[in-house]
Amino acid sequence: MPLNWLSSNVRLVNNSEVYVEKPREFAIMSKLALNARLSEKCGTSGRQWEQVFTPLIRGKSLSVIGLGGMGQAAWPHARHESSDVLRQEPLPSSSEFWSCPNLMINHM
């Protein structure tokens, strides 16, 4: 499958025929790390520390793109923590979906 439609700021994870628990844990960890802006905090070092305030994760929208084994494992847990869980098949980068301001996508 060509991935030229995938935005360069999106991290793609793809596993087939994996156990359900591990992808579910990965989804929970990723969701919390993205909301806490962990990648931004890990970049601070030494004596320079900039305080980063983040909102609670409850009430945010989460999109599960692709409903393979990992997507199916991730979305049931996410629906309890998020107000909206959008389950989508992969979308081209031209889709207006990617411009939604409330999506939790890592901008590394």
Residue, then its C-alpha position, 0 to 999 in steps of 0.5 A: m500500500p503506498l503511503n504518499w498520502l500520509s502527512s509527514n508529521v504523523r507516526l505510523v505504527n503497523n502490526s499484524e496478528v499481534y495480541v490485543e493487550k499490547p496494542r491496547e497498552f500502547a494506545i493508552m500510553s501514546k494517548l497520554a504521552l501526546n496529551a501531556r506533550l511528553s516529546e516537548k518535555c523530553g527536549t528540555s535539559g540542564r538548568q533550562w526548564e519551561q513549564v508546559f501546562t496541558p489540559l485533561i484528556r477527558g473531553k478531547s476527540l481521538s481518531v483511530i485511523g484504520l480498523g485493523g488489529m491495533g485500531q480495534a484494540a485501541w478504540p474501545h478503551a479510548r471511547h471511555e476517556s474521550s468525548d468523541v472517538l472517530r473511527q476512520e479508514p486512512l484518509p488522504s492528506s488533502s482531507e479536511f479531517w487533518s486540519c481539525p484543531n482538536l486532534m491529538i497528533n504528535h507534531m515532532 
